[in-house]
């Protein structure tokens, strides 16, 4: 199992890591910021926003589910 950690700030970042081969991503700093600013509600808000960003990236790239996200969905320069 490959977990990506570090630099994940949005759902699009999570999408990129999954496309590049990660089985999952670890989200630290955004959750801490949400907890500091809004406690449980802040964490929920941050995670919901990231989830929506991931769904939007999936829609825009034609990925119907997490398994269909692959490296063909991102441009590596």
N, C-alpha and C positions, 0 to 999 in steps of 0.2 A: 504494500500500500504506500502510495506517495502522497504526502501532505505538503502543501505549499504554505510557507509562513514568511511574513515580512513584506511590507509594502501593499498589502491588500486594503484599499481604502474605499472601494465601491464594488457594486455588482458586476461592472464591466471588468474590473481587475480580476474578480473571481472567475468570470467567463474565460478570460485569457489564460489563466493558470490551468483551468480544466482543459481548455483546447490544447495546451502545450503538454498535457499528460498527467496532471495531478488528479488524484482520486478525490481529493477534498482540499479545502483551504481553511486556514486558521486566521481568525480575525481578532486582533487584540486591541490596538489603539482606538479604532472607532467605537468599540464597545465601552472602553474605559472612559472616553470622552462623553459618551451618552450617559453613562452611569454617574459621572461627576456632575454633569449639567442637569440631569433629570431623573436620576435614580432608576427605578424599574421602568417607568414610562419612557425615559430617555433611551434606554437600551432597546426596548421594544421598537421605538421609532427608528433608531439607527438600523436595526436588523430588517425591519419591514421595508425601509428605503432601499437597502442593498438587495433585498429579494426582488423588488420591483425593477431595479436596474438590471439584474440578471435576466429576468423575464423579458424585458425590452430588448436586450442584446440577443436573446434567443430568437425572438420574433423577427428582428431585423436581419438575422443571418440564416433564418429558415431551420433552426434547430428545434425539432418537435419535443425533445426531452434531453435530459442531461447526457445520456449515452450517445446521442447523435452530435454532441459537441466534439469537434476534432480540430487538428491543426490546419485543415483546409478553410476553417472559418475565420482565421486571423492572418494578417499580413505580417510577415517577419522581415524587418529590414536590416 
